[in-house]
Amino acid sequence: MQKLKKILLLATVFITGACVLIIELVATRILSPYFGNTIYSYSSVITVILAALSLGYYLGGKLADKKPTLVWFYSIILLSGITVFILQILIIKFLPLLGYRLSLVNGPLITSLILFLAPAFFLGTLSPYAIKLLEHSRPETGIGSISGEVFFWSTLGSISGSLSAGFLLIPNFGISNIILSTGLILIILGAVGLFASRLDKKITLTLTIFCFAVFLSASIFTRLSVNRDLIYYQDGVYERIVIADGVEAGHRTRYLFQDRSFSTAMFLDSDDLVFEYSKYYDLYQIFSPDAKNILVLGGGAYTVPKAYFKALPAAQIDVSEIEPNLFELAKQYFNVPDSPRLKNYLKDGRRFLHDSKNRYDIIFGDVFHFSIPVHFTTQEFFNSVKSKLSENGVYIVNIIGSANTPPPSFLYSEMKTFASVFANSYFFAVSSPTSTRPQNFIFVGYNSDKIIDFKTAKLPAGDFFTTLPNRLINTETIDFSQYPLLTDNYAPVEYLIAATLRQY
């Protein structure tokens, strides 16, 4: 009997240890639609989980000394399951109201405290409780050996939870399903433990019914939270993917959202490009009108690859996109052609550049949206891009920023870094060079000594090219000495972006 009790307690700490890490990893995905996948989000989640566990260890040990019974142990597990269900309800009803009102810096910490402190705290109390219970049942065994066993199985459970969340659960199941399932496992574990510990059956049944009522409420809230008018709503491997129809500039429009960002869009009744920044793909007419090999970093809804596919019928277009589902979704919902001339590579763009043997006449970068991948902002990355350009090839990249003059500024640090690699470079403000509001900027790096004077050059016909000279930024008026160069060793991108946004 004592051996069975030991096995059950160690199995329990294994399962609850797995639940802690599942919640921790899922937490970053919960916050990303509101605050992005930034260092602030990761740091806040880890800090709150560790703080909750520390508090749980301390108070759990105190409580275990006073109430060293299986009834209390499994009641805490039952309670932790309830807090996970409440977490799901808060995510649906509370987070959308608060998330967009908080800053990118403080928001993740405040939100993490509200959402994740309670579940992690209750789960943290269980390890010292298990140690105390095993000590009571096995007084002949040293407390050091017992502690080592408990923390071994708890940590092994955490490892299993981390691996399963990253490699199995998040890629294949929705965040809501993962949370509800985690809460349900804890409820079942607590209820079974209470039955086994011979707690009064009426009390146990009442508690179990109450817990399942909370579970059903959370499930109903989850179902009601999804807008049935959406075309597609699913958690991808790296972000939440939403496809929805709406109206833009008087046209019926289909949108792709990646987490918080408008990633791209397509008119349903026209081939015109919806967003102004995407029209800068047309710069190929100036820099590389006879391009044969094109690489697009970041697929999204594959708007830019589709535009190149149509404009340059002899060109081969490669796309490096890290989110596995986007290419098939783009073919299904955004009229992307299924053709051997358009090849998709499921790989991070920087890794793709490193591994690729090809050289490209055009490389178009479109990986920057609400969350900016830091490894795409550095001098080393731009050197990698330049090394993959053909002679007279061009790199065109879409950047999000604002032309605010006082340091710190992500835009000006990025311009300085870009120009340190591409001596022949051009910068365009998609809205206006005089605007200090956040907007899209287009950076152009020309792998040629030929200087393009946009004020005097004969440009192709069309409204886009007519307004192009007025959007060119005069870099001679900017004192770049005030702004740091971004390198793999030093790239405080999240800080620079947050500092920019705080000015508005």
Number of C-alpha atoms within 10 A of each C-alpha: 6 10 10 9 13 17 11 13 24 23 16 25 26 24 22 29 27 26 27 24 23 25 25 23 19 21 22 22 24 23 23 22 22 24 25 25 21 23 15 19 27 20 13 23 28 17 16 24 25 17 17 23 25 16 18 23 21 14 18 26 22 15 17 21 14 9 15 20 16 19 18 17 25 24 19 21 28 27 21 24 32 23 22 28 29 20 22 25 23 16 20 17 13 15 19 13 11 13 19 14 11 15 15 23 21 14 20 27 20 17 22 21 17 15 25 20 23 22 26 29 24 24 25 29 26 28 29 23 29 27 24 23 22 22 18 13 13 15 9 8 12 10 15 9 11 18 17 12 14 25 19 15 22 24 18 17 24 22 17 19 26 23 16 16 23 16 12 12 19 21 16 15 15 16 22 21 15 18 22 22 17 21 31 20 18 26 28 17 19 27 22 15 23 26 16 12 15 11 14 10 11 9 12 20 15 10 19 19 13 13 23 18 13 20 24 14 16 24 18 12 17 18 12 11 12 11 11 10 9 11 13 14 16 15 20 22 19 16 19 19 24 20 20 17 17 13 12 15 8 8 14 14 18 20 23 24 20 23 26 19 16 15 21 22 25 24 21 16 9 11 9 11 16 20 15 11 21 19 16 22 19 18 19 21 14 14 22 16 14 12 20 15 21 26 28 25 25 23 26 25 26 24 21 24 27 18 18 21 20 12 14 17 10 13 18 19 23 21 25 23 23 21 18 15 15 21 23 14 19 19 14 11 17 22 15 20 16 11 8 10 15 19 16 20 16 16 17 14 24 17 12 16 21 13 9 10 8 12 19 24 24 28 28 23 23 19 23 19 19 20 21 18 14 17 17 17 23 22 22 17 22 22 14 16 23 23 15 21 22 18 14 15 23 29 26 23 22 22 24 17 22 22 21 18 13 9 15 18 25 29 23 25 24 23 22 22 22 25 19 15 19 20 13 17 21 22 21 22 23 21 15 17 18 11 12 13 16 16 17 21 25 21 23 24 24 25 22 16 9 10 10 15 9 16 11 8 10 11 16 13 8 8 8 15 18 12 10 17 16 15 17 19 18 11 13 7 7 12 11 16 10 14 19 19 19 23 17 14 8 10 20 15 24 21 18 17 21 18 17 22 17 10 8 8
